[in-house]
Amino acid sequence: MRKGFYLLVILLFPSIIYMLFSLAQHNVARLEFYGQTAVSAEGDTIYQSVPNIRLHEAKGGDFALHDLAGKIIVLDIIDWPCDEACRKKGVTLANYLVDVEEKENWMVLSVCLNPNTPEEELADFASKHLAEGVEWKFVTADNPKELNTFLDYVFVETQTLQSRSELPSRHYVLLDRELRIRSFFDSRIHKEVKKLEDAIKLIIQEPFISWKEKKS
Protein backbone atom coordinates (compact mmCIF):
# COMPACT_ATOMS: atom_id res chain seq x y z
CA MET A 1 0.00 0.00 0.00
CA ARG A 2 2.74 2.44 1.03
CA LYS A 3 4.80 1.61 -2.07
CA GLY A 4 1.78 2.34 -4.25
CA PHE A 5 1.33 5.72 -2.57
CA TYR A 6 4.97 6.69 -3.13
CA LEU A 7 4.74 5.59 -6.77
CA LEU A 8 1.66 7.76 -7.25
CA VAL A 9 3.43 10.78 -5.76
CA ILE A 10 6.42 10.25 -8.05
CA LEU A 11 4.18 10.00 -11.11
CA LEU A 12 2.20 13.11 -10.18
CA PHE A 13 5.22 15.21 -9.15
CA PRO A 14 5.79 16.85 -12.58
CA SER A 15 2.10 17.79 -12.78
CA ILE A 16 2.16 19.28 -9.28
CA ILE A 17 5.22 21.38 -10.09
CA TYR A 18 3.64 22.60 -13.35
CA MET A 19 0.44 23.55 -11.51
CA LEU A 20 2.36 25.52 -8.88
CA PHE A 21 4.29 27.48 -11.50
CA SER A 22 1.12 28.11 -13.49
CA LEU A 23 -0.67 29.42 -10.44
CA ALA A 24 2.30 31.61 -9.59
CA GLN A 25 2.29 33.15 -13.04
CA HIS A 26 -1.31 34.20 -12.57
CA ASN A 27 -0.72 35.69 -9.12
CA VAL A 28 2.23 37.99 -9.67
CA ALA A 29 2.37 41.78 -9.49
CA ARG A 30 3.51 43.73 -12.52
CA LEU A 31 6.63 45.87 -12.16
CA GLU A 32 5.81 49.55 -11.73
CA PHE A 33 6.34 52.18 -14.43
CA TYR A 34 8.21 55.46 -14.03
CA GLY A 35 8.29 58.58 -16.18
CA GLN A 36 5.94 60.84 -18.08
CA THR A 37 2.54 59.65 -19.23
CA ALA A 38 0.08 60.32 -22.01
CA VAL A 39 -3.57 59.34 -22.46
CA SER A 40 -4.58 57.14 -25.39
CA ALA A 41 -7.73 57.62 -27.48
CA GLU A 42 -9.31 54.87 -25.38
CA GLY A 43 -8.52 56.76 -22.18
CA ASP A 44 -5.70 54.46 -21.05
CA THR A 45 -2.60 55.84 -19.35
CA ILE A 46 0.49 55.24 -21.46
CA TYR A 47 3.98 55.60 -20.02
CA GLN A 48 6.51 57.24 -22.32
CA SER A 49 9.84 55.87 -23.47
CA VAL A 50 12.99 57.53 -22.19
CA PRO A 51 14.28 60.40 -24.38
CA ASN A 52 16.34 59.39 -27.36
CA ILE A 53 20.09 60.07 -27.39
CA ARG A 54 22.84 59.43 -29.90
CA LEU A 55 25.58 57.18 -28.60
CA HIS A 56 29.11 56.19 -29.64
CA GLU A 57 30.27 52.68 -28.80
CA ALA A 58 33.74 52.07 -27.35
CA LYS A 59 34.58 49.52 -30.04
CA GLY A 60 33.45 51.95 -32.73
CA GLY A 61 30.16 52.84 -34.35
CA ASP A 62 27.32 55.26 -33.64
CA PHE A 63 23.68 54.50 -32.97
CA ALA A 64 20.59 56.00 -31.34
CA LEU A 65 19.24 54.65 -28.06
CA HIS A 66 15.81 54.13 -29.61
CA ASP A 67 17.43 51.76 -32.13
CA LEU A 68 17.60 49.31 -29.21
CA ALA A 69 13.81 49.16 -28.81
CA GLY A 70 12.72 45.55 -28.62
CA LYS A 71 15.48 44.69 -26.14
CA ILE A 72 15.20 44.79 -22.36
CA ILE A 73 18.00 47.08 -21.18
CA VAL A 74 19.94 47.18 -17.93
CA LEU A 75 21.18 50.77 -17.84
CA ASP A 76 24.38 51.50 -15.91
CA ILE A 77 25.81 55.03 -15.61
CA ILE A 78 29.58 55.26 -15.12
CA ASP A 79 32.20 58.00 -15.06
CA TRP A 80 35.79 58.19 -16.23
CA PRO A 81 38.25 57.41 -14.89
CA CYS A 82 36.38 54.48 -13.37
CA ASP A 83 37.29 54.29 -9.67
CA GLU A 84 37.22 51.23 -7.40
CA ALA A 85 33.49 51.57 -6.65
CA CYS A 86 32.77 51.83 -10.38
CA ARG A 87 34.84 48.73 -11.19
CA LYS A 88 33.23 46.75 -8.36
CA LYS A 89 29.81 47.73 -9.67
CA GLY A 90 30.65 46.33 -13.10
CA VAL A 91 32.05 43.08 -11.72
CA THR A 92 28.97 42.59 -9.52
CA LEU A 93 26.69 43.09 -12.50
CA ALA A 94 28.64 40.61 -14.62
CA ASN A 95 28.62 37.97 -11.89
CA TYR A 96 24.86 38.13 -11.41
CA LEU A 97 23.72 38.41 -15.01
CA VAL A 98 25.88 35.76 -16.61
CA ASP A 99 23.38 33.06 -15.55
CA VAL A 100 20.26 34.86 -16.79
CA GLU A 101 18.98 32.94 -19.80
CA GLU A 102 17.35 34.10 -23.06
CA LYS A 103 20.24 36.50 -23.61
CA GLU A 104 18.90 37.43 -27.03
CA ASN A 105 16.09 39.32 -25.26
CA TRP A 106 18.13 41.67 -23.07
CA MET A 107 21.40 43.58 -22.88
CA VAL A 108 23.49 45.87 -20.66
CA LEU A 109 24.19 49.48 -21.64
CA SER A 110 26.93 51.29 -19.72
CA VAL A 111 26.82 55.02 -20.48
CA CYS A 112 29.93 57.03 -19.60
CA LEU A 113 29.23 60.55 -18.33
CA ASN A 114 32.52 61.95 -19.66
CA PRO A 115 32.22 62.58 -23.42
CA ASN A 116 36.01 63.05 -23.65
CA THR A 117 36.83 59.54 -22.48
CA PRO A 118 39.48 58.11 -24.84
CA GLU A 119 37.84 55.47 -26.99
CA GLU A 120 40.70 53.00 -26.61
CA GLU A 121 40.63 53.29 -22.80
CA LEU A 122 36.89 52.67 -22.63
CA ALA A 123 37.23 49.76 -25.05
CA ASP A 124 39.97 48.21 -22.88
CA PHE A 125 37.82 48.67 -19.78
CA ALA A 126 34.87 47.06 -21.56
CA SER A 127 36.92 44.01 -22.54
CA LYS A 128 37.69 43.34 -18.87
CA HIS A 129 34.09 43.49 -17.66
CA LEU A 130 32.04 41.72 -20.30
CA ALA A 131 30.09 38.73 -19.01
CA GLU A 132 30.15 35.59 -21.12
CA GLY A 133 27.35 35.57 -23.67
CA VAL A 134 25.89 38.89 -22.50
CA GLU A 135 25.40 41.70 -25.02
CA TRP A 136 27.05 44.64 -23.27
CA LYS A 137 27.76 48.00 -24.87
CA PHE A 138 30.01 50.68 -23.34
CA VAL A 139 29.17 54.05 -24.83
CA THR A 140 29.57 57.81 -24.62
CA ALA A 141 26.95 60.37 -25.67
CA ASP A 142 27.61 62.53 -28.72
CA ASN A 143 25.52 65.47 -27.52
CA PRO A 144 25.93 66.72 -23.89
CA LYS A 145 22.57 68.53 -23.99
CA GLU A 146 20.79 65.34 -25.08
CA LEU A 147 22.57 63.40 -22.36
CA ASN A 148 21.55 65.90 -19.67
CA THR A 149 17.92 65.76 -20.80
CA PHE A 150 18.06 61.98 -20.70
CA LEU A 151 19.65 61.87 -17.23
CA ASP A 152 17.18 64.40 -15.84
CA TYR A 153 14.28 62.30 -17.12
CA VAL A 154 15.62 59.02 -15.76
CA PHE A 155 16.96 60.11 -12.38
CA VAL A 156 15.65 63.54 -11.39
CA GLU A 157 12.07 63.49 -12.67
CA THR A 158 11.59 60.05 -11.09
CA GLN A 159 12.94 61.51 -7.81
CA THR A 160 15.62 58.84 -7.65
CA LEU A 161 18.20 61.65 -7.35
CA GLN A 162 17.80 65.31 -6.48
CA SER A 163 20.08 66.47 -9.27
CA ARG A 164 22.52 65.25 -11.94
CA SER A 165 25.38 66.32 -9.66
CA GLU A 166 24.80 63.08 -7.71
CA LEU A 167 25.76 61.00 -10.73
CA PRO A 168 27.19 58.50 -11.36
CA SER A 169 24.39 56.77 -9.50
CA ARG A 170 24.74 53.56 -7.51
CA HIS A 171 21.56 52.39 -9.24
CA TYR A 172 20.98 50.10 -12.15
CA VAL A 173 17.93 51.11 -14.20
CA LEU A 174 15.74 48.56 -15.94
CA LEU A 175 14.09 49.54 -19.23
CA ASP A 176 11.53 47.32 -20.92
CA ARG A 177 11.27 46.55 -24.63
CA GLU A 178 9.54 49.89 -25.26
CA LEU A 179 12.34 51.68 -23.38
CA ARG A 180 10.09 52.62 -20.48
CA ILE A 181 11.57 52.81 -16.98
CA ARG A 182 10.42 49.85 -14.91
CA SER A 183 12.57 49.85 -11.79
CA PHE A 184 15.76 50.94 -10.01
CA PHE A 185 18.14 48.60 -8.17
CA ASP A 186 20.82 49.55 -5.63
CA SER A 187 24.10 48.05 -6.83
CA ARG A 188 25.55 48.06 -3.29
CA ILE A 189 22.96 45.60 -1.97
CA HIS A 190 23.25 42.02 -3.18
CA LYS A 191 19.56 41.34 -2.61
CA GLU A 192 18.76 44.26 -4.92
CA VAL A 193 20.99 42.88 -7.67
CA LYS A 194 19.28 39.52 -7.28
CA LYS A 195 15.94 41.32 -7.70
CA LEU A 196 17.29 42.81 -10.93
CA GLU A 197 18.05 39.31 -12.19
CA ASP A 198 14.50 38.21 -11.37
CA ALA A 199 12.99 41.38 -12.88
CA ILE A 200 14.66 40.72 -16.24
CA LYS A 201 13.12 37.24 -16.28
CA LEU A 202 9.74 38.71 -15.33
CA ILE A 203 9.72 41.24 -18.17
CA ILE A 204 10.73 38.53 -20.64
CA GLN A 205 7.61 36.61 -19.59
CA GLU A 206 5.33 39.68 -19.37
CA PRO A 207 3.38 39.03 -22.58
CA PHE A 208 2.35 35.60 -21.27
CA ILE A 209 1.41 36.48 -17.68
CA SER A 210 -2.03 37.31 -16.30
CA TRP A 211 -1.60 39.97 -13.65
CA LYS A 212 -3.42 40.01 -10.36
CA GLU A 213 -5.58 43.04 -9.77
CA LYS A 214 -4.47 45.55 -7.15
CA LYS A 215 -6.90 46.26 -4.38
CA SER A 216 -8.11 49.84 -4.40
C-alpha positions as CSV (number, residue, x, y, z in Angstrom):
1,M,0.0,0.0,0.0
2,R,2.7,2.4,1.0
3,K,4.8,1.6,-2.1
4,G,1.8,2.3,-4.2
5,F,1.3,5.7,-2.6
6,Y,5.0,6.7,-3.1
7,L,4.7,5.6,-6.8
8,L,1.7,7.8,-7.2
9,V,3.4,10.8,-5.8
10,I,6.4,10.3,-8.0
11,L,4.2,10.0,-11.1
12,L,2.2,13.1,-10.2
13,F,5.2,15.2,-9.1
14,P,5.8,16.9,-12.6
15,S,2.1,17.8,-12.8
16,I,2.2,19.3,-9.3
17,I,5.2,21.4,-10.1
18,Y,3.6,22.6,-13.3
19,M,0.4,23.5,-11.5
20,L,2.4,25.5,-8.9
21,F,4.3,27.5,-11.5
22,S,1.1,28.1,-13.5
23,L,-0.7,29.4,-10.4
24,A,2.3,31.6,-9.6
25,Q,2.3,33.1,-13.0
26,H,-1.3,34.2,-12.6
27,N,-0.7,35.7,-9.1
28,V,2.2,38.0,-9.7
29,A,2.4,41.8,-9.5
30,R,3.5,43.7,-12.5
31,L,6.6,45.9,-12.2
32,E,5.8,49.5,-11.7
33,F,6.3,52.2,-14.4
34,Y,8.2,55.5,-14.0
35,G,8.3,58.6,-16.2
36,Q,5.9,60.8,-18.1
37,T,2.5,59.7,-19.2
38,A,0.1,60.3,-22.0
39,V,-3.6,59.3,-22.5
40,S,-4.6,57.1,-25.4
41,A,-7.7,57.6,-27.5
42,E,-9.3,54.9,-25.4
43,G,-8.5,56.8,-22.2
44,D,-5.7,54.5,-21.0
45,T,-2.6,55.8,-19.3
46,I,0.5,55.2,-21.5
47,Y,4.0,55.6,-20.0
48,Q,6.5,57.2,-22.3
49,S,9.8,55.9,-23.5
50,V,13.0,57.5,-22.2
51,P,14.3,60.4,-24.4
52,N,16.3,59.4,-27.4
53,I,20.1,60.1,-27.4
54,R,22.8,59.4,-29.9
55,L,25.6,57.2,-28.6
56,H,29.1,56.2,-29.6
57,E,30.3,52.7,-28.8
58,A,33.7,52.1,-27.3
59,K,34.6,49.5,-30.0
60,G,33.4,52.0,-32.7
61,G,30.2,52.8,-34.4
62,D,27.3,55.3,-33.6
63,F,23.7,54.5,-33.0
64,A,20.6,56.0,-31.3
65,L,19.2,54.7,-28.1
66,H,15.8,54.1,-29.6
67,D,17.4,51.8,-32.1
68,L,17.6,49.3,-29.2
69,A,13.8,49.2,-28.8
70,G,12.7,45.5,-28.6
71,K,15.5,44.7,-26.1
72,I,15.2,44.8,-22.4
73,I,18.0,47.1,-21.2
74,V,19.9,47.2,-17.9
75,L,21.2,50.8,-17.8
76,D,24.4,51.5,-15.9
77,I,25.8,55.0,-15.6
78,I,29.6,55.3,-15.1
79,D,32.2,58.0,-15.1
80,W,35.8,58.2,-16.2
81,P,38.2,57.4,-14.9
82,C,36.4,54.5,-13.4
83,D,37.3,54.3,-9.7
84,E,37.2,51.2,-7.4
85,A,33.5,51.6,-6.7
86,C,32.8,51.8,-10.4
87,R,34.8,48.7,-11.2
88,K,33.2,46.8,-8.4
89,K,29.8,47.7,-9.7
90,G,30.6,46.3,-13.1
91,V,32.1,43.1,-11.7
92,T,29.0,42.6,-9.5
93,L,26.7,43.1,-12.5
94,A,28.6,40.6,-14.6
95,N,28.6,38.0,-11.9
96,Y,24.9,38.1,-11.4
97,L,23.7,38.4,-15.0
98,V,25.9,35.8,-16.6
99,D,23.4,33.1,-15.5
100,V,20.3,34.9,-16.8
101,E,19.0,32.9,-19.8
102,E,17.4,34.1,-23.1
103,K,20.2,36.5,-23.6
104,E,18.9,37.4,-27.0
105,N,16.1,39.3,-25.3
106,W,18.1,41.7,-23.1
107,M,21.4,43.6,-22.9
108,V,23.5,45.9,-20.7
109,L,24.2,49.5,-21.6
110,S,26.9,51.3,-19.7
111,V,26.8,55.0,-20.5
112,C,29.9,57.0,-19.6
113,L,29.2,60.6,-18.3
114,N,32.5,61.9,-19.7
115,P,32.2,62.6,-23.4
116,N,36.0,63.1,-23.7
117,T,36.8,59.5,-22.5
118,P,39.5,58.1,-24.8
119,E,37.8,55.5,-27.0
120,E,40.7,53.0,-26.6
121,E,40.6,53.3,-22.8
122,L,36.9,52.7,-22.6
123,A,37.2,49.8,-25.0
124,D,40.0,48.2,-22.9
125,F,37.8,48.7,-19.8
126,A,34.9,47.1,-21.6
127,S,36.9,44.0,-22.5
128,K,37.7,43.3,-18.9
129,H,34.1,43.5,-17.7
130,L,32.0,41.7,-20.3
131,A,30.1,38.7,-19.0
132,E,30.2,35.6,-21.1
133,G,27.4,35.6,-23.7
134,V,25.9,38.9,-22.5
135,E,25.4,41.7,-25.0
136,W,27.0,44.6,-23.3
137,K,27.8,48.0,-24.9
138,F,30.0,50.7,-23.3
139,V,29.2,54.0,-24.8
140,T,29.6,57.8,-24.6
141,A,27.0,60.4,-25.7
142,D,27.6,62.5,-28.7
143,N,25.5,65.5,-27.5
144,P,25.9,66.7,-23.9
145,K,22.6,68.5,-24.0
146,E,20.8,65.3,-25.1
147,L,22.6,63.4,-22.4
148,N,21.6,65.9,-19.7
149,T,17.9,65.8,-20.8
150,F,18.1,62.0,-20.7
151,L,19.6,61.9,-17.2
152,D,17.2,64.4,-15.8
153,Y,14.3,62.3,-17.1
154,V,15.6,59.0,-15.8
155,F,17.0,60.1,-12.4
156,V,15.6,63.5,-11.4
157,E,12.1,63.5,-12.7
158,T,11.6,60.0,-11.1
159,Q,12.9,61.5,-7.8
160,T,15.6,58.8,-7.6
161,L,18.2,61.7,-7.4
162,Q,17.8,65.3,-6.5
163,S,20.1,66.5,-9.3
164,R,22.5,65.3,-11.9
165,S,25.4,66.3,-9.7
166,E,24.8,63.1,-7.7
167,L,25.8,61.0,-10.7
168,P,27.2,58.5,-11.4
169,S,24.4,56.8,-9.5
170,R,24.7,53.6,-7.5
171,H,21.6,52.4,-9.2
172,Y,21.0,50.1,-12.2
173,V,17.9,51.1,-14.2
174,L,15.7,48.6,-15.9
175,L,14.1,49.5,-19.2
176,D,11.5,47.3,-20.9
177,R,11.3,46.6,-24.6
178,E,9.5,49.9,-25.3
179,L,12.3,51.7,-23.4
180,R,10.1,52.6,-20.5
181,I,11.6,52.8,-17.0
182,R,10.4,49.8,-14.9
183,S,12.6,49.9,-11.8
184,F,15.8,50.9,-10.0
185,F,18.1,48.6,-8.2
186,D,20.8,49.6,-5.6
187,S,24.1,48.1,-6.8
188,R,25.6,48.1,-3.3
189,I,23.0,45.6,-2.0
190,H,23.3,42.0,-3.2
191,K,19.6,41.3,-2.6
192,E,18.8,44.3,-4.9
193,V,21.0,42.9,-7.7
194,K,19.3,39.5,-7.3
195,K,15.9,41.3,-7.7
196,L,17.3,42.8,-10.9
197,E,18.1,39.3,-12.2
198,D,14.5,38.2,-11.4
199,A,13.0,41.4,-12.9
200,I,14.7,40.7,-16.2
201,K,13.1,37.2,-16.3
202,L,9.7,38.7,-15.3
203,I,9.7,41.2,-18.2
204,I,10.7,38.5,-20.6
205,Q,7.6,36.6,-19.6
206,E,5.3,39.7,-19.4
207,P,3.4,39.0,-22.6
208,F,2.4,35.6,-21.3
209,I,1.4,36.5,-17.7
210,S,-2.0,37.3,-16.3
211,W,-1.6,40.0,-13.6
212,K,-3.4,40.0,-10.4
213,E,-5.6,43.0,-9.8
214,K,-4.5,45.5,-7.2
215,K,-6.9,46.3,-4.4
216,S,-8.1,49.8,-4.4
